[in-house]
Amino acid sequence: MTSSHLDRLAVTFDSPTLVSNAGLLLPAVLAQRLGFTELVGRHVHLGSTPGAPNPGLKAMTVVASLLAGGDCIDDVDALRKGNAEVVLGGAVMAPSTIGSFLRSFSSGHARQLDAVLEDLLQRAWEAGAAPDLEKITVDLDSSLLETYGLQKQGAQKFAYTHVRGYHPLFAVLADQGEVLHCRLREGRANSGRGAGSFTRQALARLRRAGNCGEVVVRADSGFYSQKVVRACQAHDARFSISIRLQRSHHELIAAIPEKQWQAIPYWLEGAAEVAEIAYAPFGGKQSYRLVVRRVAPTPGSQLWLQGLADSHFAFITDRQGDLLEIEADHRRHAEIENVIRERALT
């Protein structure tokens, strides 16, 4: 009996050292129920390259290896022990075969995997895994994946952190920690490159996956662009996007009357305040709320000892509602870094 025939699963052993990767049984059953190998075979077409045949089985082998802790092609060989093909519901490919498969991908072929991910998302949500669709918050961010060796396409040159690697984009459902969309980019790409089209694709995928109500997009200053704002508006999504402050912004902030600043809950009582002012970004005529957080130097810190001025952090938003609530909600965008670290990069 293969795992695809099981309705209820329970994995128990009388010794914790017997099977270290028994946890593969549950994701393997999920992959079979969602038709993962079939979807890969439908959407991924590698032409006449040596790695083209049976893309679904090869992709399942790669996913299982990653879930089992593998971080290089040779680690796939660990799956060829202990009758793992019964657990995974299909043949486990050899490392050499997986190597040929992965080397067959161009950037265009990698984009074919986007269609696989979208279909998997829709099938999972239809099966009952959908979040509360009345209000969804999507966090956008980028990260840096360090690589080793000088032959990796797109990672030969140093990124802005002076290491070699890739600079992918992520769209994450904030409350669920579910990765909605991702895009691999070369390491030296600046934070905003392709952000507009990436945002459009993520929101379009979200709208197609379910009948969503209110959608809010939160992003840091790397996504501060007119293209990102227009992408949100095109898909009826509200936004709050951080700004990298320039002199003109500081002049605008200085014009805010002192009486408009409101104290906000902060780790140091009385150290932070918030205010807002109308602002038309990107040289246009459309004004949005410019929300500014003012933070005093921490007592005893170097900034405090030098008598420097308060720090300011700002974002634009088209959201309606209480200023304090919107500011606090935007700050929670930082939680996406934990999601990327724990889920997307492991």
C-alpha positions as CSV (number, residue, x, y, z in Angstrom):
1,M,0.0,0.0,0.0
2,T,1.4,3.4,-1.0
3,S,1.1,6.5,1.1
4,S,-1.3,8.0,-1.4
5,H,-4.0,5.5,-0.2
6,L,-3.9,6.6,3.4
7,D,-6.5,8.8,4.8
8,R,-5.0,9.1,8.3
9,L,-1.4,9.0,9.2
10,A,0.5,8.3,12.4
11,V,4.2,7.8,12.5
12,T,5.7,6.1,15.6
13,F,8.9,4.3,16.4
14,D,10.3,2.7,19.5
15,S,13.6,4.5,19.1
16,P,14.1,8.1,17.9
17,T,17.2,7.1,16.0
18,L,15.6,4.5,13.8
19,V,14.4,6.8,11.0
20,S,15.6,10.3,11.1
21,N,13.5,11.5,8.1
22,A,10.2,9.9,8.9
23,G,8.7,13.4,8.7
24,L,8.8,13.1,4.9
25,L,5.7,10.9,5.0
26,L,3.3,13.8,5.7
27,P,4.6,16.3,3.0
28,A,4.8,13.4,0.6
29,V,1.1,12.6,1.1
30,L,0.2,16.3,0.7
31,A,2.2,16.5,-2.5
32,Q,0.4,13.4,-3.9
33,R,-3.0,14.8,-2.9
34,L,-2.3,18.1,-4.6
35,G,-0.9,16.4,-7.7
36,F,2.6,18.0,-7.5
37,T,4.4,15.7,-9.9
38,E,1.5,16.0,-12.4
39,L,1.6,19.8,-12.2
40,V,5.4,19.9,-12.8
41,G,5.0,17.6,-15.8
42,R,2.3,19.8,-17.2
43,H,4.0,23.2,-16.8
44,V,7.8,22.5,-17.0
45,H,9.2,21.8,-20.5
46,L,13.0,21.7,-20.7
47,G,13.2,20.9,-24.4
48,S,15.7,18.3,-25.6
49,T,18.2,18.7,-22.8
50,P,19.5,15.6,-21.0
51,G,17.6,16.5,-17.9
52,A,14.2,17.0,-19.6
53,P,12.4,13.6,-19.0
54,N,10.2,13.0,-15.9
55,P,10.4,16.5,-14.5
56,G,7.8,15.7,-11.9
57,L,9.6,12.8,-10.2
58,K,12.9,14.8,-10.3
59,A,11.3,17.8,-8.7
60,M,9.7,15.7,-6.0
61,T,13.2,14.2,-5.3
62,V,14.6,17.7,-4.9
63,V,11.8,18.9,-2.6
64,A,12.1,15.8,-0.4
65,S,15.9,16.2,-0.2
66,L,15.5,19.9,0.9
67,L,12.9,18.9,3.5
68,A,15.3,16.3,4.8
69,G,18.0,18.9,5.3
70,G,19.9,18.5,2.0
71,D,21.8,21.5,0.8
72,C,23.7,20.1,-2.2
73,I,23.0,17.7,-5.1
74,D,25.0,14.8,-3.4
75,D,22.6,14.9,-0.4
76,V,19.9,13.5,-2.7
77,D,21.6,10.1,-2.2
78,A,20.3,10.0,1.4
79,L,16.8,9.4,0.0
80,R,18.0,6.2,-1.8
81,K,18.1,4.4,1.5
82,G,15.4,2.8,3.6
83,N,12.8,2.2,0.8
84,A,12.1,6.0,0.5
85,E,10.3,5.5,-2.9
86,V,7.4,3.9,-1.0
87,V,7.1,7.0,1.3
88,L,7.4,9.4,-1.6
89,G,5.1,7.5,-3.9
90,G,7.5,7.3,-6.8
91,A,11.1,6.6,-7.9
92,V,13.9,8.5,-6.1
93,M,16.3,9.9,-8.7
94,A,20.1,9.6,-8.4
95,P,22.2,12.7,-7.7
96,S,23.7,12.6,-11.2
97,T,20.3,12.6,-12.7
98,I,19.2,15.5,-10.5
99,G,22.3,17.4,-11.5
100,S,21.4,17.1,-15.1
101,F,17.9,18.2,-14.4
102,L,18.8,21.3,-12.5
103,R,21.4,22.3,-15.1
104,S,18.7,22.2,-17.7
105,F,16.9,25.2,-16.3
106,S,17.3,28.7,-17.8
107,S,15.7,31.7,-16.2
108,G,12.7,31.2,-18.5
109,H,12.3,27.6,-17.4
110,A,12.5,28.7,-13.8
111,R,9.5,31.0,-14.4
112,Q,7.5,27.9,-15.5
113,L,7.7,26.9,-11.9
114,D,5.6,30.0,-11.0
115,A,2.6,28.3,-12.8
116,V,3.2,25.1,-10.7
117,L,3.2,27.1,-7.5
118,E,0.1,29.0,-8.4
119,D,-1.8,25.8,-9.2
120,L,-0.6,24.2,-6.0
121,L,-1.8,27.3,-4.0
122,Q,-5.3,27.1,-5.6
123,R,-5.6,23.4,-5.0
124,A,-4.5,23.7,-1.4
125,W,-6.9,26.5,-0.7
126,E,-9.8,24.6,-2.4
127,A,-8.9,21.7,-0.2
128,G,-9.5,23.7,2.9
129,A,-6.1,25.4,3.6
130,A,-7.3,28.9,2.6
131,P,-6.8,31.7,5.2
132,D,-9.5,34.1,6.2
133,L,-10.1,35.8,2.9
134,E,-12.0,38.8,4.4
135,K,-8.8,40.6,5.1
136,I,-5.3,39.6,3.9
137,T,-2.0,41.3,4.5
138,V,0.8,40.7,2.0
139,D,4.4,41.6,3.1
140,L,7.0,42.3,0.4
141,D,10.7,42.1,1.0
142,S,14.0,41.0,-0.5
143,S,16.8,38.9,0.9
144,L,20.3,37.8,0.1
145,L,21.3,34.2,-0.5
146,E,25.0,33.7,-0.2
147,T,26.5,31.2,-2.6
148,Y,29.9,29.6,-3.0
149,G,31.9,29.1,-6.2
150,L,32.4,31.5,-9.1
151,Q,30.4,29.6,-11.8
152,K,26.9,30.2,-10.6
153,Q,25.0,32.3,-13.1
154,G,23.9,35.6,-11.6
155,A,26.1,35.2,-8.5
156,Q,29.6,35.7,-9.8
157,K,29.8,39.4,-8.7
158,F,29.5,40.9,-5.3
159,A,26.1,42.0,-4.0
160,Y,25.6,45.2,-2.0
161,T,26.6,43.4,1.2
162,H,30.0,42.6,-0.4
163,V,29.3,38.8,-0.7
164,R,28.5,36.7,-3.7
165,G,24.9,35.4,-3.9
166,Y,21.4,35.9,-5.2
167,H,19.0,38.7,-4.3
168,P,15.4,37.2,-4.5
169,L,12.1,38.9,-3.9
170,F,9.4,37.4,-1.6
171,A,5.7,38.0,-1.1
172,V,4.4,36.5,2.2
173,L,1.0,36.3,3.7
174,A,1.6,38.0,7.0
175,D,-0.7,36.1,9.4
176,Q,0.0,32.7,8.0
177,G,3.7,33.0,7.1
178,E,2.8,31.4,3.7
179,V,5.1,32.3,0.8
180,L,2.7,33.6,-1.9
181,H,5.3,34.4,-4.6
182,C,9.0,34.6,-5.0
183,R,11.4,35.6,-7.8
184,L,15.1,34.8,-8.0
185,R,17.4,37.7,-9.1
186,E,21.1,38.1,-9.6
187,G,23.0,39.2,-6.5
188,R,23.9,42.7,-7.7
189,A,20.3,43.6,-8.5
190,N,19.1,46.7,-6.5
191,S,16.3,46.2,-4.1
192,G,13.6,47.8,-6.3
193,R,14.5,46.1,-9.6
194,G,11.4,44.3,-11.0
195,A,9.4,45.2,-7.8
196,G,6.4,46.6,-9.8
197,S,5.9,43.5,-12.0
198,F,6.6,41.2,-9.0
199,T,3.9,43.0,-7.0
200,R,1.4,42.7,-9.9
201,Q,2.1,39.0,-10.2
202,A,1.7,38.3,-6.5
203,L,-1.6,40.2,-6.2
204,A,-3.0,38.7,-9.4
205,R,-2.1,35.2,-8.0
206,L,-3.8,36.1,-4.7
207,R,-7.0,37.3,-6.5
208,R,-7.1,34.2,-8.7
209,A,-6.7,31.8,-5.8
210,G,-9.7,33.0,-3.8
211,N,-12.4,35.6,-3.6
212,C,-10.4,38.0,-1.3
213,G,-11.9,40.9,0.5
214,E,-9.6,43.7,1.7
215,V,-6.0,43.3,0.8
216,V,-3.2,45.3,2.3
217,V,0.4,45.4,1.0
218,R,3.2,46.4,3.3
219,A,6.7,47.0,2.1
220,D,10.0,48.6,3.0
221,S,11.8,51.4,1.1
222,G,13.2,49.0,-1.5
223,F,9.7,48.9,-2.9
224,Y,9.0,52.6,-2.9
225,S,8.2,53.3,-6.5
226,Q,5.2,54.5,-8.6
227,K,5.1,51.1,-10.3
228,V,4.5,49.3,-7.0
229,V,1.7,51.8,-6.0
230,R,0.1,51.4,-9.4
231,A,0.3,47.6,-9.1
232,C,-1.6,47.8,-5.8
233,Q,-4.2,50.1,-7.2
234,A,-4.7,47.8,-10.3
235,H,-5.6,45.0,-8.0
236,D,-7.7,47.0,-5.5
237,A,-5.2,46.6,-2.7
238,R,-4.3,49.2,0.0
239,F,-0.6,49.9,0.6
240,S,1.8,51.2,3.2
241,I,5.4,51.6,1.8
242,S,8.4,53.0,3.7
243,I,10.3,55.9,2.3
244,R,14.1,56.5,2.3
245,L,14.0,60.1,3.6
246,Q,15.6,62.8,1.6
247,R,16.1,66.5,2.4
248,S,12.7,67.5,0.9
249,H,11.0,64.9,3.2
250,H,12.8,66.3,6.3
251,E,11.6,69.8,5.3
252,L,8.1,68.5,5.0
253,I,8.3,66.8,8.4
254,A,9.7,69.9,10.1
255,A,6.5,71.7,9.0
256,I,4.3,69.4,11.0
257,P,2.9,71.4,14.0
258,E,4.2,70.1,17.3
259,K,0.7,69.6,18.7
260,Q,-0.1,67.0,16.1
261,W,2.5,64.6,17.4
262,Q,1.0,61.7,19.4
263,A,2.8,59.4,21.8
264,I,2.8,55.7,20.7
265,P,3.4,52.6,22.8
266,Y,7.2,51.9,22.6
267,W,9.7,49.8,24.5
268,L,10.9,53.1,26.2
269,E,8.1,55.2,27.5
270,G,7.8,58.6,25.9
271,A,10.6,57.9,23.4
272,A,8.4,57.7,20.2
273,E,5.7,59.8,18.6
274,V,3.8,59.7,15.4
275,A,2.2,62.3,13.1
276,E,1.0,62.6,9.5
277,I,0.9,65.1,6.7
278,A,-0.4,65.0,3.1
279,Y,2.2,64.2,0.5
280,A,2.2,63.7,-3.3
281,P,5.1,61.3,-4.1
282,F,6.8,60.6,-7.4
283,G,6.3,64.2,-8.6
284,G,2.6,63.5,-9.2
285,K,-0.6,65.2,-8.1
286,Q,-2.1,62.4,-6.1
287,S,-1.6,62.9,-2.4
288,Y,-1.4,60.2,0.2
289,R,-0.9,60.1,4.0
290,L,2.7,60.4,4.9
291,V,3.0,58.8,8.4
292,V,6.1,59.7,10.3
293,R,7.5,58.1,13.5
294,R,9.8,60.3,15.6
295,V,12.1,58.4,18.0
296,A,14.3,60.1,20.6
297,P,17.9,58.8,21.1
298,T,18.1,56.1,23.7
299,P,19.5,57.6,27.0
300,G,23.1,56.7,27.4
301,S,23.6,55.8,23.8
302,Q,26.2,57.5,21.6
303,L,23.6,59.5,19.8
304,W,22.2,60.7,23.1
305,L,25.7,61.6,24.4
306,Q,26.4,63.6,21.3
307,G,23.1,65.5,21.7
308,L,21.9,64.5,18.2
309,A,18.3,65.1,17.0
310,D,15.5,62.6,16.9
311,S,15.4,59.9,14.2
312,H,12.5,59.9,11.8
313,F,11.0,56.9,9.9
314,A,8.2,57.4,7.4
315,F,5.9,55.6,5.0
316,I,3.1,56.5,2.6
317,T,-0.3,54.9,2.7
318,D,-3.7,55.1,1.2
319,R,-5.3,53.3,4.1
320,Q,-8.1,54.8,6.1
321,G,-8.4,54.5,9.8
322,D,-6.8,55.4,13.1
323,L,-3.2,56.8,12.8
324,L,-1.8,54.9,15.8
325,E,-3.2,51.6,14.5
326,I,-1.9,52.0,11.0
327,E,1.5,53.0,12.2
328,A,1.7,50.0,14.6
329,D,0.5,47.6,11.8
330,H,3.1,48.9,9.4
331,R,5.9,48.2,11.9
332,R,4.8,44.6,12.0
333,H,6.1,44.3,8.4
334,A,9.5,43.5,10.0
335,E,8.2,40.0,10.9
336,I,8.6,38.9,7.3
337,E,12.4,38.7,8.0
338,N,11.7,35.8,10.4
339,V,9.5,34.1,7.9
340,I,12.2,34.3,5.2
341,R,14.8,33.0,7.6
342,E,12.7,30.1,8.9
343,R,10.7,29.0,5.9
344,A,11.9,30.4,2.6
345,L,15.7,30.0,3.1
346,T,15.7,26.6,4.9
